[in-house]
Amino acid sequence: MGTGGIAENAHLPALRSLGDRVTVVAALDTDPARLADFTARHGIPAARADLAELLERDKPDLVHLCTPPAAHAADAIQCLDAGAWVLIEKPPARSLAEYDRITAAEGTVPSGPYASVVFQHRFGSAGLRLAGLARAGTLGKPLVAQCVTAWYRDHAYYEVPWRGRWDTEGGGPTMGHGIHQMDLMLAVLGEWDEVRAMTGTLDRDVETEDVSAAVVRFASGAIATVLNSVLSPREESYLRFDFTNASVEVRHLYGYGDDDWTFTPAPHANVSGVWRIEHPDTPSSHQALLPHVIDAWEQGRRPPLSGADGRATLELATAIYRAAATGVPVRREDLGPHDPFYHRLDGRHRP
């Protein structure tokens, strides 16, 4: 669903990389000319303008939602109700309330259908290696982290009508850009306990923020700083994790490979060998993520980044917005249905 840039440059190449494991049966878009061009160029047999028609006639096993955030919840629920699994581009929804409605539509059958979120940075080989080492305690106790998404989006970028608005995009760079690095940070450090934050709208003509900064305390005791910006001419995505036994860093932009990582053992620690590469480098990408979803579908089990696993990063983003707006530290228990920020990330929900 949706045949714009993210479908063209990320989702379709990921599907093609799976060879005969998958068949693309249909594409859907509200722009007839773009849809006709997309299906013709890629040899897709059916072009649909209506989701109900696609679900009824093409009976897909998996629907890729490549549409703006405002459409995600309703379309995901419609797909799940029809028995189709869903892979949702980030951000998965505009609020925790919408995400929880998606999860509720999955039902209770162990074999699905399920809705999974595109957070591809978890699935690069180096990211998987670091998360595994952290879980095993090999690097010692996590102590300090930095999570930086310093990107640049000019004024023309926000001329697209749905961008930069609370009701259509849901949030600014905290939701739409930094969410990738934040998700990888959570994969490594686990649950957070407390968030303090500030946001600003400094230079772009938008309703939402164009920069945010937060301090996050994790259940382990580790403390992380999180910066999200669309105002940074020298663009960079940067993550740093300092454990008692080593520092691990990655610098990239929109996707990393093994060569983008640096591993620095502590002077007292004999851990240099744990970072050695034992398999081909798998860059972080949709191609790295999609096989995990297809494996789960074939095996009839919940896929990664669905349910509570897919909710965690949206929960952290919500905490950042709430902490910035209220000036009060946020804990996880603050984010239930009783809270306006659970329903809208600007906190303007009224029952």
BALO-690706 format. One record per residue (C-alpha): x, z, y; residue number from 1. Coordinates in nm, 4 decimals. Example, Ala and Ser with C-alpha at 12.3 -4.5 7.8 and 13.67 -1.06 7.14 Angstrom:
2
R;u;w;v;num
R;1.2300;0.7800;-0.4500;1
R;1.3670;0.7140;-0.1060;2
***
This chain:
351
R;u;w;v;num
R;0.0000;0.0000;0.0000;1
R;0.1544;-0.1214;0.3223;2
R;0.3938;-0.4180;0.3263;3
R;0.6166;-0.3251;0.6213;4
R;0.9855;-0.2455;0.6335;5
R;0.9923;0.0513;0.3971;6
R;0.8084;-0.1474;0.1289;7
R;1.0275;-0.4528;0.1801;8
R;1.3630;-0.2783;0.2008;9
R;1.3248;0.0265;-0.0229;10
R;1.0239;0.0411;-0.2553;11
R;1.0195;-0.3165;-0.3816;12
R;1.3966;-0.3293;-0.4528;13
R;1.3615;0.0000;-0.6416;14
R;1.0814;-0.1447;-0.8528;15
R;1.2759;-0.4646;-0.9189;16
R;1.5789;-0.2611;-1.0277;17
R;1.3758;-0.1264;-1.3218;18
R;1.3396;-0.4714;-1.4755;19
R;1.0673;-0.5029;-1.7356;20
R;0.9866;-0.1304;-1.7273;21
R;0.7431;-0.2055;-1.4446;22
R;0.5231;-0.4907;-1.3245;23
R;0.4044;-0.5167;-0.9651;24
R;0.0380;-0.6149;-1.0016;25
R;-0.0872;-0.6113;-0.6411;26
R;-0.0075;-0.5412;-0.2767;27
R;-0.2390;-0.4164;-0.0042;28
R;-0.2222;-0.4374;0.3748;29
R;-0.4652;-0.4475;0.6679;30
R;-0.2676;-0.7344;0.8265;31
R;-0.3734;-1.0520;0.6383;32
R;-0.0815;-1.2652;0.7561;33
R;0.1814;-1.0063;0.6679;34
R;0.0175;-0.9449;0.3311;35
R;0.0031;-1.3156;0.2458;36
R;0.3685;-1.3620;0.3395;37
R;0.4781;-1.0538;0.1408;38
R;0.2950;-1.1470;-0.1799;39
R;0.4050;-1.5114;-0.1621;40
R;0.7723;-1.4336;-0.1075;41
R;0.7833;-1.1744;-0.3848;42
R;0.5585;-1.3401;-0.6409;43
R;0.2995;-1.0627;-0.6437;44
R;-0.0173;-1.1960;-0.8090;45
R;-0.2880;-1.0134;-0.6118;46
R;-0.3301;-0.9527;-0.2380;47
R;-0.5886;-0.6890;-0.1520;48
R;-0.7350;-0.5678;0.1756;49
R;-0.9319;-0.2772;0.0286;50
R;-0.8045;0.0146;-0.1785;51
R;-1.1251;0.0537;-0.3783;52
R;-1.1023;-0.3115;-0.4817;53
R;-0.7369;-0.2736;-0.5796;54
R;-0.8070;0.0333;-0.7927;55
R;-1.1065;-0.1288;-0.9615;56
R;-0.9663;-0.4771;-1.0240;57
R;-0.5941;-0.4150;-1.0757;58
R;-0.6098;-0.0688;-1.2373;59
R;-0.2569;0.0354;-1.1356;60
R;-0.0741;0.3158;-1.3147;61
R;0.1243;0.4020;-0.9989;62
R;0.0484;0.3311;-0.6324;63
R;0.3268;0.3408;-0.3721;64
R;0.1945;0.4616;-0.0351;65
R;0.4069;0.2931;0.2347;66
R;0.1556;0.3484;0.5149;67
R;0.1662;0.5698;0.8285;68
R;0.1262;0.9458;0.7663;69
R;-0.2344;0.9685;0.8889;70
R;-0.3496;0.7572;0.5931;71
R;-0.1610;0.9392;0.3183;72
R;-0.3977;1.2193;0.2229;73
R;-0.7203;1.0186;0.1964;74
R;-0.5542;0.7284;0.0159;75
R;-0.3632;0.9524;-0.2250;76
R;-0.6802;1.1406;-0.3150;77
R;-0.8693;0.8141;-0.3718;78
R;-0.5925;0.6923;-0.6048;79
R;-0.5797;1.0204;-0.7976;80
R;-0.9586;1.0221;-0.8349;81
R;-0.9282;0.6767;-0.9935;82
R;-0.6645;0.8025;-1.2387;83
R;-0.3625;0.6407;-1.0719;84
R;-0.0391;0.8268;-1.0046;85
R;0.0905;0.8137;-0.6459;86
R;0.4361;0.7959;-0.4885;87
R;0.4075;0.8916;-0.1207;88
R;0.6584;0.8001;0.1487;89
R;0.7725;1.0888;0.3648;90
R;0.6245;1.2779;0.5295;91
R;0.3735;1.3231;0.2466;92
R;0.0998;1.4481;0.4804;93
R;0.0484;1.5636;0.8375;94
R;-0.0046;1.9258;0.7369;95
R;0.0039;2.1727;0.4515;96
R;-0.3770;2.1574;0.4483;97
R;-0.3670;1.7836;0.3747;98
R;-0.0923;1.8257;0.1151;99
R;-0.2884;2.0959;-0.0651;100
R;-0.5928;1.8665;-0.0781;101
R;-0.3754;1.6020;-0.2432;102
R;-0.2483;1.8523;-0.4996;103
R;-0.6021;1.9737;-0.5716;104
R;-0.7017;1.6153;-0.6550;105
R;-0.4420;1.6005;-0.9332;106
R;-0.6727;1.8040;-1.1538;107
R;-0.5623;2.0111;-1.4507;108
R;-0.4748;1.7600;-1.7247;109
R;-0.1049;1.8032;-1.8188;110
R;-0.0490;1.4274;-1.8371;111
R;-0.1665;1.3688;-1.4792;112
R;-0.2389;1.1862;-1.2608;113
R;0.0145;1.3304;-1.0167;114
R;0.1281;1.2652;-0.6602;115
R;0.5041;1.2708;-0.5925;116
R;0.6945;1.2540;-0.2625;117
R;0.9848;1.0274;-0.1651;118
R;1.2754;1.2638;-0.0958;119
R;1.5464;1.0416;-0.2410;120
R;1.8506;1.2395;-0.1234;121
R;1.8015;1.4859;-0.4082;122
R;1.8821;1.2145;-0.6607;123
R;2.2211;1.0819;-0.5609;124
R;2.4794;1.1810;-0.8208;125
R;2.6686;1.4077;-0.5787;126
R;2.3501;1.5825;-0.4626;127
R;2.2446;1.6455;-0.8210;128
R;2.5942;1.7746;-0.8999;129
R;2.5953;2.0169;-0.6062;130
R;2.2465;2.1510;-0.6812;131
R;2.3476;2.2088;-1.0430;132
R;2.6663;2.3905;-0.9473;133
R;2.4738;2.6071;-0.7010;134
R;2.2114;2.7014;-0.9616;135
R;2.4816;2.7850;-1.2154;136
R;2.6688;3.0087;-0.9692;137
R;2.9894;2.8104;-1.0235;138
R;3.0648;2.7979;-0.6504;139
R;2.9878;3.1639;-0.5990;140
R;2.7349;3.3022;-0.3552;141
R;2.5882;3.0705;-0.0890;142
R;2.6738;3.2070;0.2544;143
R;2.6437;2.9558;0.5387;144
R;2.4942;2.6085;0.5787;145
R;2.4531;2.3414;0.8463;146
R;2.1852;2.0730;0.8271;147
R;2.2070;1.8054;1.0966;148
R;1.9983;1.4916;1.1456;149
R;2.1329;1.3432;1.4687;150
R;1.9683;1.0015;1.4943;151
R;1.8781;0.7647;1.7773;152
R;1.5349;0.6143;1.8364;153
R;1.4957;0.4357;2.1695;154
R;1.1869;0.4183;2.3889;155
R;1.0735;0.0908;2.2280;156
R;1.0565;0.2640;1.8884;157
R;0.7724;0.4779;2.0202;158
R;0.5705;0.1805;2.1416;159
R;0.4249;0.1641;1.7900;160
R;0.0881;0.3300;1.8568;161
R;0.0940;0.5915;1.5802;162
R;0.4447;0.7233;1.6480;163
R;0.5107;1.0370;1.8495;164
R;0.1536;1.1666;1.8267;165
R;0.0334;1.4830;1.6546;166
R;-0.2892;1.3253;1.5256;167
R;-0.1271;1.0174;1.3693;168
R;0.2375;1.0973;1.2873;169
R;0.1878;1.4712;1.2480;170
R;0.5135;1.5671;1.4188;171
R;0.8405;1.4391;1.5616;172
R;1.1915;1.4193;1.4100;173
R;1.1464;1.7491;1.2269;174
R;0.8788;1.5794;1.0163;175
R;0.9682;1.2129;1.0254;176
R;1.3481;1.2096;1.0205;177
R;1.5227;1.5388;0.9426;178
R;1.2927;1.6106;0.6524;179
R;1.5313;1.4234;0.4175;180
R;1.8347;1.6416;0.4915;181
R;1.6151;1.9526;0.4935;182
R;1.4891;1.8685;0.1450;183
R;1.8414;1.8342;0.0059;184
R;1.9330;2.1647;0.1698;185
R;1.6401;2.3315;-0.0086;186
R;1.7391;2.1709;-0.3391;187
R;2.0783;2.3414;-0.3074;188
R;1.9862;2.6762;-0.1474;189
R;1.6375;2.7423;-0.2865;190
R;1.3657;2.9476;-0.1177;191
R;1.3848;3.0620;0.2427;192
R;1.2709;3.3999;0.3776;193
R;1.2633;3.3646;0.7558;194
R;1.2714;3.0917;1.0217;195
R;1.3391;3.1101;1.3975;196
R;1.3262;2.7903;1.6047;197
R;1.3031;2.5996;1.9325;198
R;1.1731;2.2483;2.0024;199
R;1.1885;2.0262;2.3076;200
R;1.0589;1.6963;2.4407;201
R;1.3580;1.6022;2.6521;202
R;1.3678;1.2257;2.6963;203
R;1.1096;1.0297;2.4989;204
R;0.7520;0.9670;2.6156;205
R;0.5854;1.1359;2.3186;206
R;0.3434;1.4203;2.2481;207
R;0.5646;1.5678;1.9787;208
R;0.9176;1.7031;2.0037;209
R;1.2184;1.4724;2.0195;210
R;1.4596;1.7531;1.9215;211
R;1.4359;2.0781;1.7267;212
R;1.6790;2.3525;1.6318;213
R;1.6242;2.6325;1.3825;214
R;1.7960;2.9200;1.2073;215
R;1.6869;2.9788;0.8490;216
R;1.7568;3.2837;0.6339;217
R;1.7293;3.2160;0.2602;218
R;1.6212;3.4473;-0.0190;219
R;1.9860;3.4554;-0.1325;220
R;2.0858;3.5919;0.2082;221
R;2.2487;3.2659;0.3175;222
R;2.1951;3.1597;0.6793;223
R;2.1588;2.7952;0.7836;224
R;2.1285;2.6140;1.1137;225
R;1.9042;2.3069;1.1232;226
R;1.9168;2.0436;1.3995;227
R;1.6855;1.7404;1.4195;228
R;1.7220;1.4833;1.6988;229
R;1.6247;1.1261;1.7866;230
R;1.8358;1.1401;2.1062;231
R;2.1867;1.1057;1.9588;232
R;2.3718;0.7772;2.0331;233
R;2.6345;0.8510;1.7673;234
R;2.4080;0.8804;1.4670;235
R;2.4945;1.1036;1.1741;236
R;2.3404;1.2945;0.8884;237
R;2.5536;1.5966;0.8031;238
R;2.5191;1.8791;0.5545;239
R;2.7682;2.1590;0.4987;240
R;2.7446;2.4387;0.2445;241
R;2.9903;2.7287;0.2441;242
R;2.9990;2.9307;-0.0783;243
R;3.2383;3.2134;-0.1606;244
R;3.4425;2.9725;-0.3740;245
R;3.4204;2.6418;-0.1854;246
R;3.2890;2.4432;0.1090;247
R;3.1003;2.1225;0.0282;248
R;3.0159;1.8655;0.2970;249
R;2.8515;1.5238;0.3235;250
R;2.8533;1.2862;0.6213;251
R;2.6395;0.9736;0.6079;252
R;2.3491;0.8131;0.7902;253
R;2.0559;0.6933;0.5789;254
R;2.2028;0.7396;0.2323;255
R;2.5193;0.8757;0.0742;256
R;2.7542;0.7894;-0.2083;257
R;3.0120;1.0099;-0.3776;258
R;3.2812;0.9000;-0.1309;259
R;3.0853;1.0527;0.1574;260
R;3.1373;1.4065;0.0207;261
R;3.4252;1.6495;0.0760;262
R;3.4974;1.9439;-0.1545;263
R;3.7285;2.2213;-0.0271;264
R;3.8050;2.5112;-0.2641;265
R;3.8579;2.8588;-0.1194;266
R;4.2230;2.9731;-0.1367;267
R;4.1439;3.2300;-0.4048;268
R;3.9242;3.0073;-0.6243;269
R;4.0230;2.7817;-0.9145;270
R;3.7241;2.5463;-0.8916;271
R;3.8800;2.2112;-0.7941;272
R;3.7921;2.0541;-1.1276;273
R;3.4192;2.1178;-1.1083;274
R;3.3696;1.8401;-0.8522;275
R;3.5267;1.5634;-1.0622;276
R;3.3171;1.2518;-1.1109;277
R;3.2242;1.2046;-1.4756;278
R;2.9793;0.9153;-1.4439;279
R;2.9238;0.6130;-1.2192;280
R;2.8394;0.6919;-0.8588;281
R;2.4644;0.6845;-0.7939;282
R;2.3959;0.6644;-0.4190;283
R;2.0944;0.8466;-0.2814;284
R;1.8172;0.5881;-0.2616;285
R;1.4687;0.4963;-0.3755;286
R;1.6394;0.3313;-0.6723;287
R;1.7875;0.6679;-0.7696;288
R;1.4534;0.8488;-0.7390;289
R;1.2073;0.6043;-0.8977;290
R;1.3320;0.6228;-1.2597;291
R;1.2599;0.9979;-1.2589;292
R;0.8980;0.9260;-1.1642;293
R;0.8614;0.6490;-1.4227;294
R;1.0173;0.8716;-1.6921;295
R;0.7599;1.1398;-1.6143;296
R;0.4730;0.8889;-1.6289;297
R;0.5911;0.7550;-1.9645;298
R;0.6285;1.1077;-2.1029;299
R;0.2997;1.2358;-1.9581;300
R;0.4512;1.5233;-1.7595;301
R;0.4611;1.6350;-1.3977;302
R;0.7169;1.4312;-1.1978;303
R;0.9765;1.5823;-0.9648;304
R;0.8772;1.6447;-0.6035;305
R;0.5110;1.6904;-0.6846;306
R;0.2977;2.0029;-0.6485;307
R;0.4926;2.3040;-0.5254;308
R;0.8219;2.1123;-0.5565;309
R;0.7054;1.8456;-0.3134;310
R;0.5459;2.1013;-0.0808;311
R;0.8594;2.3061;-0.0082;312
R;1.0096;2.0874;0.2628;313
R;0.6780;2.0388;0.4430;314
R;0.6432;2.4172;0.4325;315
R;0.9815;2.4598;0.6029;316
R;0.8929;2.2011;0.8676;317
R;0.5671;2.3870;0.9346;318
R;0.7585;2.7118;0.9761;319
R;0.9912;2.5474;1.2295;320
R;0.6988;2.4232;1.4386;321
R;0.5213;2.7588;1.4215;322
R;0.8325;2.9587;1.5105;323
R;0.9112;2.7291;1.8032;324
R;0.5574;2.7367;1.9413;325
R;0.5035;3.1104;1.9079;326
R;0.8543;3.2454;1.9658;327
R;0.7996;3.4701;1.6640;328
R;0.9993;3.4618;1.3367;329
R;0.8017;3.3018;1.0532;330
R;0.7837;3.4094;0.6899;331
R;0.6217;3.2189;0.4075;332
R;0.3155;3.4426;0.3952;333
R;0.2355;3.3451;0.7559;334
R;0.1517;2.9862;0.6563;335
R;-0.1810;3.0193;0.4732;336
R;-0.5192;2.8619;0.5558;337
R;-0.5797;3.1429;0.8060;338
R;-0.3065;3.0017;1.0318;339
R;-0.3704;2.7131;1.2780;340
R;-0.0281;2.5604;1.1955;341
R;-0.1341;2.5217;0.8327;342
R;-0.3895;2.2674;0.9548;343
R;-0.2010;2.0995;1.2444;344
R;0.1657;2.1254;1.3293;345
R;0.0942;2.1690;1.6990;346
R;-0.1181;2.4754;1.6119;347
R;-0.4260;2.3316;1.7816;348
R;-0.6584;2.3524;1.4846;349
R;-0.9922;2.5136;1.5552;350
R;-1.2196;2.6120;1.2650;351
***
